[in-house]
Amino acid sequence: MSLAAVVVSDFELLNAKNSWISRSCLKDFNKVECQPVLPVKDEKNILVTSALPYVNNVPHLGNIIGCVLSADVFARYCRLRGWNTLYISGTDEYGTATETKALEEKLTPQEICDKFFKIHNEIYKWFNISFDHFGRTTSHKQTEIVQEIFKEVHSNGYTSTASMEQLLCENCDRFLADRFVEGTCPLCNYEDARGDQCDGCGHLINATELIKSRCKVCQKTPVVRSSQQLFLNLPKVEAKLNDWIDKSGDDWSYNAKVITKTWLKDGLKERCITRDLKWGIPVPLEDFKSKVFYVWFDAPIGYMSMSAAYTPEWRKWWQPEDDTKVTYYQFMAKDNVPFHSVMFPACLFATERNYTMVNHIMATEYLNYEDGKFSKSRGVGVFGNDAQDTGLPADVFRFYLLFVRPESQDSSFSWADLATKNNSELLNNLGNFCNRALSFLEKFFDCVVPEIRLENDELTLLALVTRDLKEYTNMLDKAKLRDGLRLILSISRHGNQYMQFQKPWVLIKGSSEEKIRAGTVIGLSCNLVCLLSVMLQPYMPQTVSIIGKQLNVDISTFLLNNFVSVFLQPGHKIGKPAPLFEKIDSSVVNQLKSRFAGKQKSEEKELALASGLDLKQIISVEQMEEAISKQGDTVRQLKQSGAQKSEWEPYVKALLEMKKSLEQMKLETNPISIECLEEEISKQGEKVRKLKEAKVEKSELQPEIDLLIQLKSKLSISKVVKMTSYKSNRIRKILLSESCASLEAKVDLFKQRLWVHEINKHRETEGEFHTLFNKLQKHPDKFFEYCRMDENTFNLILNAIRERIQKSDTNFRKPISPEERLFLTIR
């Protein structure tokens, strides 16, 4: 490293020298590390929890970085600082989602929980998550503590009761949760809408609004019954909550603050805390003994019950003495924020007891996968159990997930980027420095650390490293984990530059003074390797263990400080050096990317049609109506025959697509004025607003809302039809360009200049165009009839042109044609 241009103050140089000579990096061995970990008066006590992962599925990499991995890095850092640290998490196991999953797999809810708890536990062990305790909400302690807290909230007057309409299955003798009800959507007539949302149109609905509703378990028709439920009186505790958030919210992540303020902006409303389910914690009141607590109420209390499973003295963490301070950090993804910043604190305030309240809510944004989202059903993305089978070490996944941690905005997991970061940062930067330093020590000094004589270059290096080390502790104190990792890599970069400039491999061949100088360079470099291994402990524990063996030291004996001192004394003998990381080749990237890409788009587009149906042959409204009738018959026959949902669901999806096409065809045939529709929507919207202001019954209001939604849907379709018509007309103008005299020349121009460049990318559309050209050459009088173009074809061409433009600066040599430019104006 050339130090001529580096500006370091005299104070920094003196401080670096004094720290190196006189300060210790070893832990205080007089302090006894007790188990279980408990808070201690006049010491720093850190409680860490990560949002409880729901037990009904396998966690993907986004889940892992959002909760357990982020909390693990911070907990490891706190232990490294010598603070009393307790890290608690576990699986959230009660609720409707568990019952639904159990029904799908034909198991009991408890069996589902046992199965997935084991899967979660094994995944987190592979990722080296250092829980002090990883528990479950289906424990006796959970029931005991949840009921205790509820009784305090209830006796303090923070609950109320109200009647709610629900669907009761008389055959199963139970009220049906939303996910246990299916029926026809009142908005789009999708026949398999759920009780909370319709997958056909995407609208949120209430279970009682479904047409021909049926119980998911027995297929019988449920009846509407009123049911008394308990509510948490959030308005009553709102003032305390607002005051607390004003005082503590500054230490939260930005998104946690924004989400919480949004919830509080319009005032809090009472929220239901009970459900008519069997799988949950029973409500300890005689009038509600057949009900259980809503999962959002009991799940956060799991942090307490899991602490109780860890130690009988759990209240020392959750209800500490007045003279003992506990600082509480929660880690989660942003969708969990309201339950931790509003609901859980409100429950604790309502007990009127002195519970530990969260000081720092650290919420991440979302981690996406490549260009889309993780999807277990479509096989897209890497899930926890998949990571183990890739052949890559857990530490490489930990490193990359923390490198791209979505702290302030959504980020993406990319195999190509993972390989780049592994090869450049781990292999060529960090790994290169560690291996060079230790290998030179082995080769030139028989693995024994030589005497280190500090000169100005060494002091300058130590001053720069101290800067980064101080910033590292500053960033991790604030749980800015990504920045901490960046600073580790900065220090190893300093080390590489220092060695490259000093050239110890040349000095060792020179005079006796130069050999001593070589010893200083290599000895100091090996000490920096030890420092890096200490700093790496929160991030890459397996790698740290390997470095420790190569250094022949127990890394856990060192304490992390904000200064650099001697880690390896002269005379210390290291072990056998070896490379820490391996290169990830592009062939491995391509293989992994293909493996986790999921189903191909072409497969997803295929529609499951009734026998004999060919949508390409349908050109009239009557033909489409007949096809829909035939498709509907096929769906009914499959359901009546007792076929599995996986068999008949593709036919239902095709039926929905056909119905959408029918609506569009009708509008093309008998177009409705967009202006008229907008006027109708305005009138209907005004009618709905007046009904809401009058606070009419829901039975009177809902039909008017449904009509408004239908009108808006019709307007959306009309606009698409109008735009498609406009596009088709513009395309025909391109083909009728006066620059070509004959029809054959027009067709040839269109083929060669607009489409031929994408011929290998869209085989199906290419065939469609060849058919069109052949027809035009045989029947030029039907030019306008044949040149109609649907939305999908147009978009395929448009996207292809956009892709060409994006590539034009690098690998596309042919210019954009005038026809293509016209295409880009049609939107």
N, C-alpha and C positions, 0 to 999 in steps of 0.2 A: 504494500500500500504506500503510495507516495503521500507523505505527510506535509509537503510544502504548502499545499492549498487548504489544509484543514485548520480552522480557527478554533483553538481551545484556550480558555483563560488560564492564567497562572494559578488561580484558586482551584480550578478543576484538576490541574496537574498535581498540585500539592495534596489535594484531597484524595486523588487516586493513589498517590505514593503512600500516604499515611494509612489508608485502608488496607493496602496490600501488605504493608509491613506489620501492622499492629492489631488488626481486627480479625475476629474469628468467624468462620462460616459454619461451625458445628452447632448442632442443637444443644440445648441445655439438658444435660443428662441427669441433673438433679430433679428435673420435673418428671414425675411419674405419669405415664399415659395410662389412664384408668379405663376399664371397660365395665359397664357401658359408659359411653360418653355422656357427661352431664355438665350443665352450665356451672360456672364457678364465679363467685363474687370477685369483683375487681379484675376480671379477665375478659377477653373478647370471646363471646359465645355466639356462634352462627348456626341458625336453623335453616336448612335448605330442603325444599320440597319441589318435585316436578309433577305437573298435572297428571292425574291417574289415567293411563291409557285404557280405553274401553276394551273389554275382554273378548268381544265377539268376532275379532278378526286379527290378522297378522299385521304388525306395524310395518310401515314402509320407511324409507330413509328420511322422508320429510317429517314423519311422526317422531323419529328418533332424535333428529337434531333439534326439533322444536321443543322437546321436553327433557327426556332423560339424559341425553348426551351433554346438552348445555349445562344442566344442573350438575352433572358429574364433573365436568371441567372446573366449575366454580368451587364445588366442594373439595376437590383435590387441591386446588390453589389455597383455599382457606386452611386446610391441614398443613400444607407446605409452609404457611406463615406461622404455624404453631398455635393457631386458634382452636378452641374447643368447637368442633364442627359435627353436626348430626345431619345426615342426608337420608330422607325418608321418601318412599314412593310405593306404588303397588298397583294392582289392577282394579278397575271400577267394574263391578260384576252384576249389580242389580239393574232392573229396568226392562222395558219392552224389547229393546234390541236383542237382549240375551234370550228372551222367550222366543222371539222370531227366529233367531239362529238355531235354537234348539229344535224348533218345529221343522226347519229346513233339513236338519241333519238327523231328525228322528231320535233325539236324545233328550234327557231331562235338562233343565237349566243348570243344575249343579254339575252334571256331566260335561256340559259345554264349558262351564267356568273352569273345571278341573283340566280339561283338555287344553284350553287356550292359555290358562295361567302357566302351564308347563312350557308352552311354546314361547310366550313372552319371556319367561325366566331364562330359558336357554339362549334366546337371542341376546338379551342384555348381558349375560355372562360372556358370550362370545365377543361382544363389543367392550368388555372390561368396564362395565358400569359399576362404580364402587358404592352401592347402597350400603348404609349401615343396617337397613332392614327393607326388604321388598315384600310387602304384605298383600292382603286381599280385603275387600269390603264385605265379603261373605264370612265374617268371623263373629264369634260371640261378643268380643270386645266392641266391635262396630255397633252391633245392636244395642249393647248396654250404654255406650256413650252417646249415640244418636238419640235414644229415648230419654236419657238424662238431660241433654241439651234442650230437646223439645219440651220436656216438662217445665224447665225453667222459663223458656220463651212463652209457653202457654199460661203458666201461672202469673207471669208478669203482665199479661193482657195484650200481648203482641200478635194474637191470632184471632181470626173470625171465621164464621161459617157462611156458606152460600150454596145454593142449589145449582147444579149443572146438568144439562141434558146429555145423556150418553146412550150408546146402543148396548142393549142387553141381549145376549144369546141365551134363550131359554133352554135350548138343547144342551149347551155346555154349562149352563148355570153360572155365567159370569159376565160382568161388564167387559166390553171389548175395547182394548186400547186401539188407537188410530191405526197402527200397523196390522191389526188383526181384522180389519174391515176392508172389504173390496166391493166394488160396484161400478155403475156407469157414471161417468163424470157429467154433472149437470151443465157444463159449459161446452164440451166438445164431443160428448157421447162416447168417449173412450170407455170400453167395457171393463177394463181392469184397473181403474183408478184406485189408489190407496185412500185410506181414511184421513190422511193428512195432506196429500199432494197427488195431483194427476200427472203421470208420466207422459200422457198424450199431449197435453197443452202446457204443462209446467205450472199451472196455477195452484196456489194453496187453497185447500177446501176443508170444510168440517165434515167429520164422518157422518153426521146426521143429514147432510145435504145430498149424499150419494143416492142415485136412482137404482132401484133393485139391489140394495146393499145385501151382502152375504158375509157370514162368518168365515174367516179364512181357514178355520180348523175343520168345521163340519159342513160348510156350504149352505147352512140353513139361514133363513131370513131373520135378522135380529129385530127387536122392537125398541122404540124410544122410551126411556125411563129417566126420571129425574133422580139425581144422586147428590146427597149432601157431601161437601168437601171442605177441608180446612185450608185457610189462606194465611199467609204471613203478611202482617200489616206493615208493609214497607213505608207508607207515608208517616207512620208514627215514629219511625226511627230515622227518618230522612235528614233531620237537622243534625243529629249526631254524626251521621255518615258524611254529610257535606263538610262539616267542620274537620273531621278526621282526614278526609281526602285533601282538603286545602293545605293541611299541615304536612302530610306524608307523601302526597302525589308527585312532588318535585323529584323524588328519587326513583320514579318509575320510568320504564322505557316510554318513548314518545307515543307510540301507538296505544299503549295501555292508558295513558292520560287522555288521549283523544277519544278513545272508545268509551271510557268511563264518563267523561263529560257529556258525551252524546246521550248516554242513558239517563243522566241526571237532568239534562236540559229541560225536558217537558214535565218533570216531576215523576216520582215513582208511584206505581199503582200496586194494589194488593195482588199477591201472586200465590197461585194454588200450590200447596206442598204435599197433597195426598193424591193417590190414584186407586182405582178399583182393580187392582191386580193381585195376583197370588205371590209373585216372585219379588220380594222386597222386604224391608224391615217393617214389622207390624206397628201400627199406631197404638200407643198405650192409653187409649181412652175407650171406655165401654161402648159409647155410641159409634165409634169408628174402628172397632176391633177387626172388621172384615177388610179394612183398607191397609195400604202400605204407603210409606213415604215416597214422594216423587224423587227420582234419582238425583236431580240437581241439589236437593236439600241434604241428602245423606252423604253423597260422594266426597265433598270437601272435608267433612268431619272424619273421613278415612285417614287423613293425615294424623289426627289424634289417636285413633284406634290402632294404627300401625306403629305409632310411637309407643303406645301402651303394650303392644306385642313385643317391642324391642326391650322395654324396661318397665318394671312396675313403678318406677319413679318418674314416669312420663310427664307428670304435672309440673315438674321442675322446669321443663321446657315450655309448657303451654300455659302455666299459671305460676310464673316465677315469683320469688320473694321480691319485695320492693327494692332491696339493695343489690339485686342481680339483674343485669341487663341482657336481654336476648334480642339479637337482630335477625329478622326473618326475611328470607329471600324465596320468592316463588318463581318458577320457570314454566313457561307454557307457550303455545301458539296463540295468535291473536283471537281466535274464535272462542277461547276459554276465558277471556278477560272478564266479562261481566259477572260470571259466577264467582270469581275470586276478588274482584274489586267492589262489587255491590252486594251480591246475595250472601256470600259466606260472612263477610264482615257485619252485615245487617243482622244475621242470626246471632253472631257473637255479642253484638251490642244489646240485642234483645234479652240475652241472659242476665244482663246487668252484673256480670262477673268480670274479673280482671284477666281476660285471656290475652295471649300474645297475638298482636295484630301484625299483619304483613307490613314490612317497611319498604321492600323493593319488589315490585312486580316487573319481571323481565320477560316481555313477550316478543316473539319473533313474528315476522311475516311468513309467507308460505314458500316452501321449496317445491318447485316444479320438476318434472322429469323431461329432459331434452326440450322439445318444443311444445309439450303438452302437460297433462297431469298424470299422476300415478293412478292406476286403475287395476285392482286385483281381478275383477271380472273379465277384463280385456287382456290381462297379462302384460300390462304396460308398466315398466318401472321395476326398481329393485326393492324387494321387501326383505325384512330382517333375516328370514331363513334362507333367502337366495344369496345374500352377501357371502355367507359361509362357503358357498359352492363355487364362487368365482375364481378361487385360487389366490386372491389378493389378501394380504394380511389385514386384520381388523384395524391396525394403526393407520394404514393407508386410507381406509374409509373414514376413520376419525379425523385424520388430518384434512382430507378434502372437504368433508361436511362442515368442519369448522372454518376452513378457508373461505367457503362460499356461504357461510351462515347468513340467513336472510334477516339481518338485524334492523335495517331501516326500509327495505323494500323487498319484494319477491325476488328470489334468485332461482337458478336452475342447476340441476345435476346433469352434467354432460360427460360422457365417457371420454371424448376427445380432450376435453379440458382437464379431466382427472389425470389422464396420461401426461399431458403437458406439465401440469403442476408437479406430478410425481417426478418426471424426468428432469425438470429444470430446478425446482426448489428443493426437493428431497435428495435426489441423486446427485445433481451437479453442484448444488450449493451446500446444504447441511451435511449430507453424506460424504461429499468430497472433502470438506474441511476436516471432519472427524477422522476419516480414514487416512488422509495424508499426514496429519499430525501424529497419530499413533503409529503408523507404518514407519515414518522417519525415526521415531523414538526406538522402535524395535530394530531397525536396520543400522542406525549409527551409534546408539547408546545402549544396546542390549536390553531394551525395555525399561531401563532405569532413568527416572527423572533427574536431569542434571541441575547444577546450580543455576539460578536465574539472576542475572545482574541487569537491573532496570536502567535503560537509557531513555533519552527523550522520546524516541519512537515508541517504546513500550508504554511509557506514561501516557502518551497521546492516545494510543490504542485503548488503554485502560479507561481513560477519560471518556472516550467515545462509547465504549461498552457500558460504562456507568450511566451515561445519558439514556441509552436505550433500556437499561435495566430499571432505572427509576420510572421511565415512561411505561414500561411493562407492568410494574406493580400498580401504577396509577390507573392504567386501563383495566386491569383485572379487578381492582378494588371496586370499579364501577360495572363489573361484569361485561365489559366490552371485549369479548373473547377473541373475535377476529383480529382486532388490533394487537392483542397480546401475541398471537401467532406471527403476525407480520414483524414484530420486534425481535422475536427469536431468530427469524431468518435474516434480519438486518445484522445481528451480531455475528452470525456465521459468515455473512458476506464480508464484514470487517476482517474476520480471521483469515478468510481466503485471500483477500487483497494484501493483508500484512505479510503472509507467507510468500506470496508471489513476488512481492517487492523485495523482501529480505533475502530470498533464495538460499535457504539453509543448506540445500544440497550442493551448492557451490562453496559456501563458507566452510563446510566440513572438510573440504580438500585443501584449505589454505593453511595459514600460519596458526600457531597455537592460540593467539588472540582471536583469530577468525573462528577457530573451532569452539572456543568458549562462547563466542557470539552466536554460533549455530545452536549451541546448547540452550542459550537464553531464548532464542526464537522458538525452538521446538518445545522447550519446557513450558513457556508461557502459553503456547498454542494448546498443549495438552490440558493445562488448567482451564482454558476457555472451553474445551470440549466438556470438561466436568461441569462447568457453570451451565452450559447449554443443556446438559442432561438433567440438571436440577430444574431449569426453567421449563423443560419439556414434560415434566412429570404430569401436569394436569392434562396434557394433550395426547401424548403417545406413550403410555405406560409400558407396553411391551418393548418398544425401542429403547426406552430408558434402562430397562432390565438388561438388555443386550449390551448397551454401552457400559453399564456398571461392571459387567463381567469382563469386558475388554480392558476397563480401567483398573480392575481388581479392587473395587471399593463398593461399599454399600451406600448407594445414592441417598437412601432414606435418612442417613445420619446427618445430612447437610440441611441447613435452614436457608430459606430464601430471604435475602436482605436486599437493600437498595444500594449496596456497594459491592465491590469485587475484592476478595481476599484470597489467600492461598488455599486451594483445595488439595493439591497434590504436593506434598513436601519433597524437597530434593532427597534422593535415595529411594523413593517409593518405586516399586516394580509393578508394571502393568501386566495384563494378561496378553492373549493373542489377538492382534487386530484383525478385522475382517470387514468387508463392505456391509453397510447397514441396509441398503436398498437395492432393488433391481429395476432395470429399465422395463417399461411397458411398451411393447411394440405396437405399431398401427394394426397389425393383423389381429392382435388380442383385442384392441379397441373395436374393430369391425365385428369380431365374433361376439363380444359381449353386447354391443349395440343391437345386433340382429337378434340375439337370444332374448333380450328384454324389450323388444319393440312391440310385442303383442300381435294381435291379428292384423293382417294386411288390409288396407283400405278397400281394396277391390272385393275382399271377402265380406266386409261390412256392408257394402252397397247392394249385395245380392238380396233380392226380395223372395220370400217364401210364398209362392203363388199356388193357387188351386190348379189342379190338373187341367191342362189345355189352355190356360190363360197366357197370353202374350201381350204385354202392355204396349209394345212397339206397334202393334197392329190397330190399336184403338185410336180413332180420330174424331169421334163424336161423343156428345154428352150421353146419348142413349146407350152406346156401347160401353161406356165407363160405368153407368148405372147397372147394367146387366152384369158386368164383371164384378162389381162390388157385391151384388146379390150372391153371386156364385162363391166369392171369397168368404162372405159372411156365413154361408151354409157350411163351408169347409171348417171354419172356426167352431161353429156350434157342434158339428159332428165329432170333432176331435175332443171337445170338452165333455160331451155326453158319453163318449167312449171310455172316459176315465184316464185319458192320456196325461202324462206329466206336463207341468207348466213349461218346461224347457222345450217340449215338442210343439205346443200350440202357440206359444208367445211370438215366435217369428211370423206366424201367419197373421196374428193380431196387428203387429207392427206394419206389415205390408198393407193390411186393410186400412189402417189410419193414413198411410201415404196415399193410397188410392182415393180416399175421401177428400184429402187436401187437393189432389189433382182435379177431382170433380168440381170442387168449388171454384178453382181457377178457370176451368173450362167453361163453366156457367157464366162467369164474369166476362170472359173473352167473347162469348156468344151474345150475351145481353149485358153489356157494360153498365155499371151504375155510376152516376156522376159522383166524383170525389167530393165536389163542393156540397152536394146534397147529403152525402154521408157525414161530412164534417158538421153540417148544420144539425143533423139528427143527433149526433154524439153530443154536441153542445147542449141541446135541449134536454137530452136524457141525463147528462151530467148535472145540470141544474136541478132536475127533478130529484136525483139521488141526494144532492146536497141538502135540499129542503126537507126531505124525509129524515135524513140524519139529524138535522137541527131540531126537527119535531120529536125526535127520539121515539119513532114508531117501533112496533114489534119487529123482530128479526124476520118473521114469516112474511111480513109485508115488504120489508126493505130488500131482502135477498133477491127476489125475482127481478127487481129493477136494476140491481147491480149486475146480475147475470146478463140482462139485455144490453147494458152498457158495454160489457166485455165483449159480447157477440158483435156489436156494431163496430167496436175498435178492431176486432179481428178481421171483419169484412173490409174495413178501410185499408188495413195492412195488405190484404190480398189484392185489392183493387189497385193500390199503388204499384205493386209488383207487376201486375198485368199491364198497366199503362207503361211502365218502364221497359218491360220486355218488348211490347209493341213498338216503342220508340227505337229501341236497339235494333229490332228487325228491320225497320224502315231505313235506318242509317246504313245497315249492312247491305241492304239492297242497292242503296245509292252508290256504295263502294263498287259493287259488281257492275253497275250501269255506267261506270265512269266513261266519259267521252274519249278518254285517251286510248280506248281499245275499240276498234271498229266492229269486230265480229264477236259473237257470243263465245266462240271457242277460245278467242284470245283473252276475253274477260275471265273465263273459267281458269285458263292456264295461269294467268297473272295471279288470281286468287290462290290457286294451289301452291305456286312456287314461291311467291313473295310473302304469303301470310302464314302458311301452315307447314311447309316442308321442313323447316328447321326444327320442328318439335315432333317429327314423324315417329321417332322411336320412343317418345315419352307417353304418348296417348294413343295406343294402338286402336282402342275401341272407337275413339272419335275419328281417327284417320279413316277407318272403314266407313263411317257414316258420311264423311265428306266424299269419298270415292263414289258412294252410291248416289249422292246428290249430283256430282259432276256428270255421271253416266246418264242420269235422268235428264239433265239439262241439254246434253248433246242430242238425245233422242227426241225430246219434246220441248223445243225452245219456246213454244207458245204458252207453256205452263211455268214460265220462269218465276213469276211472283208466287205462285202456289208452292213450288218446290224450295224456294229460298227462305221459307219461314225457319226460324232458328229458336230452339228453346233456351231457357235460362242456363241450364247446366252446360250446354255446348258453348254458349257464349262465354261463360265464366272460365271454362277450360282454356279457351284461346286467350282470353284476357290475362289470366294468371301466367300462361306460358310466355306471353310478351313481357310481362313485368319481370319474370324470372330472367329473361334474356337481357333486359335493361340492367338489372342488378349485376349481371355477369359481364357486361360489355367492357368494363375497365380491365378485366383480367384475361378471360379465356374465350370470349365470343368475338369473332372477327367481322361478321357480316353486319352491315348497318340496319337500323330499324327502317322499314319501308314506309311510304306514305300511308298505305292501307293500315299498317299496324298503328301508326300515329292516330289515324282516325278512330281505330278501335279504342284507344286510350281516352278519347273524348266522349265515348258513349257510356255514360254512367250517371 
